[in-house]
Amino acid sequence: MIIDAHCHVWTWDIISDNYWNELAEIAIDFFRKNKLGSPTVEQVKKGIMDPMMDADGSKLIANMDASGVDRAFIMALDWGYGIGEAEKTVDEINQFYGSLAKKYPDRVVAFAGVDPRRADAVDILDRAVNDYGCRGLKYHPTAGFYPDSKESYKVLEKAQELNIPLLSHLGPISKPLKSKYARPVYLDSIVSDFPRLTVIGAHLGFCWWHEMVNLISAKATTLYADFSGQQVTARRNFAEFCHMLRAAFDEAAASKFLWGTDNPVLEAVIPMKDWLNMIKELPENAPDGIKFTKEEIDAVLGENAAKIFGFKS
């Protein structure tokens, strides 16, 4: 079973225009640096971002089918408290994600987005799970909170009670979001204080991957990391990516890591099918001096994620 353990389904109304505009500015900067033109924000939004919008999940499923991916964990985002509310409320966003999981029950698992600073954060999570069909909790601390804060612990108590995993964003991110809240170390107390809560650190921590891997090694049983988003490193320097992944496996074991895409935005860096094949082929195509086994690759491509939810792999 192949599982994309971290991706998103986008519609314009689930995130504030503050973020969409900033994302467009990043694209414009890329175009200018590479002498590819100088489009306007509206041109980027219409020509590049609008095709990523997926109101019924059909684009996600089509890409999964074309790529050979069996399941996807889709992550709702609650950024409103930090960067401005979206057109949809957080309940409506989680309900939308839950509806996709109900529409594609054998293909999609929905994680609810909750900012623990909201006064009714615990109730938001409870509704997302019991009313809307979400099966995980997604934190994006870059909206302005620490994952191990007092407010967060109230939500994590509910998550542990509901027996659902937490996936928390890690690593630097563009403005108006704030990177300082997304260090792996802020998962440390959570793993110690919630021994029955499965915790997944996203993106291998990006530039803080050493910290993430060492934390997994120290905390053992309930802490994992996905390496979605690492397409950027793999495309820029394949050998560097392979060294990083091999070091992570050696320090903490391949059984602690999950493959993912962070799509739709990373589709432009390496398409899902190519990213999957790149990992599948590591036992044959890794650089000289680096070796991966088929068993390790099978684990990260789906077996580990399947175990978290009890799926037969």
ROVOBA-930453 format. One record per residue (C-alpha): x, y, z. Coordinates in steps of 0.25 Angstrom, whole numbers, plus 5000, padded with zeros to 4 digits. Layout:
XYZ;...
***
This chain:
500050005000;500550144996;500150255005;500350405003;500450435018;500350595016;499650665006;498550775004;497250804997;497150954993;496051044990;496151194991;495151205002;495951125013;497151215014;497251365016;497551455004;498751505012;499451365010;498951344995;499551484992;500851454999;500951324991;500751394978;501851494982;502851374984;502451324970;502751454964;504051464971;504451334965;504051374951;504851504952;506051434958;506051334947;505751434936;504451374933;503651494933;502951584943;501451544944;500551614953;499951554966;498551534959;499251464947;499951374956;498651344964;497951314951;498951244943;499751164954;498951154966;497551144961;497751004954;498250954968;496850984974;496050854976;494650874981;494250724981;495550654983;495450594969;496850654965;497450594977;496850454973;497250464959;498650494962;498750384972;498150284962;499150334951;500350324961;499950184968;499650244981;498650164989;498250265001;498550415005;498550485018;497950625015;498250735025;497350845028;497950975032;497451075043;498251195041;497151295043;497451335057;498851375053;498851435039;497351465037;496151385036;495751315023;494451325016;494051195022;494051175037;494951075043;493750975046;493350995031;494850965027;494850835035;493450795030;493950815016;495150725019;494350625026;493350615014;494450575005;494850465014;493450415014;493350434999;494650344997;494650265009;495650165004;496550264999;496550395008;496850415023;496550555028;497250635039;496550745045;497250885046;497150945060;497851065066;497851035081;497751185084;496251185080;495351185092;494551065087;495750995081;495450865089;494050865084;494450895070;495350775070;494250685076;493250735065;494250705054;494450565059;493050525063;492250605054;493050625041;493850495040;495350545042;496250445048;497550535052;497950665057;498750765049;499550875056;500150995048;500851065060;501451165050;500051245052;500651285065;500651185076;501551085082;501150935081;501450905096;500751035101;499651025112;498551045102;499050935093;499050835104;497550845106;497450815091;498450695092;497750635104;496450625095;497350575083;497850465093;496450435098;495950425083;497150335080;497550415068;498950455064;499550595063;500350645051;501050775054;501750865043;503250875045;504150975038;504351115033;503151165025;502851295017;502251415023;501251455029;501451325036;502551315047;503551205047;504051215061;502951135066;503251015057;504450955063;504450805066;504850825080;503450875083;502950735081;503850685092;502950715104;501750665097;502350525094;502750515109;501350565115;500450495105;500950355104;499750295097;499750405086;500450385073;501250505068;501750525054;502650645051;502450695037;503550715026;504650645034;504750785041;505350845028;506650905032;506450855046;506550715042;507650675051;506850725063;505650645058;506350515056;507150525069;505750545076;505150425070;506350345074;506250395088;504750375089;504550245082;503150185081;502150295078;502850405070;503050395055;503350495044;502850515030;503850565019;502850635010;503350755004;504750705003;504550694988;505250834988;506550774994;506450654985;506350734972;507450834976;508450724981;507950584980;509250534987;509050624999;507550575000;508050435000;509050465011;508050525019;507050415018;508150305020;508550385033;507150385038;506950235036;508250205043;507950295055;506550265057;506150145048;505350145035;504150105043;503950245048;503850325035;502650345025;502650385011;501850505006;501650614996;501150735003;500350754990;499750824982;500850934983;502050834982;501450774969;502150884962;503550844968;503450694966;502150624961;501550524970;501850404961;503250444959;503450474974;502850334977;503750264967;504950344972;504750284986;504450144980;505650134972;506650174983;507150034986;507650034971;507950184969;508550234981;509850304980;511150224982;511350194997;509950205000;509050085001;507550065004;506849935005;505449904999;504949875013;505250015017;504650075005;503349995006;503250035021;503350185018;502450185005;501250125013;501450025023;501850115034;500650215032;499750095030;500150045044;499750175050;498350155046;498250005046;498149995031;498549865025;499749895016;
***
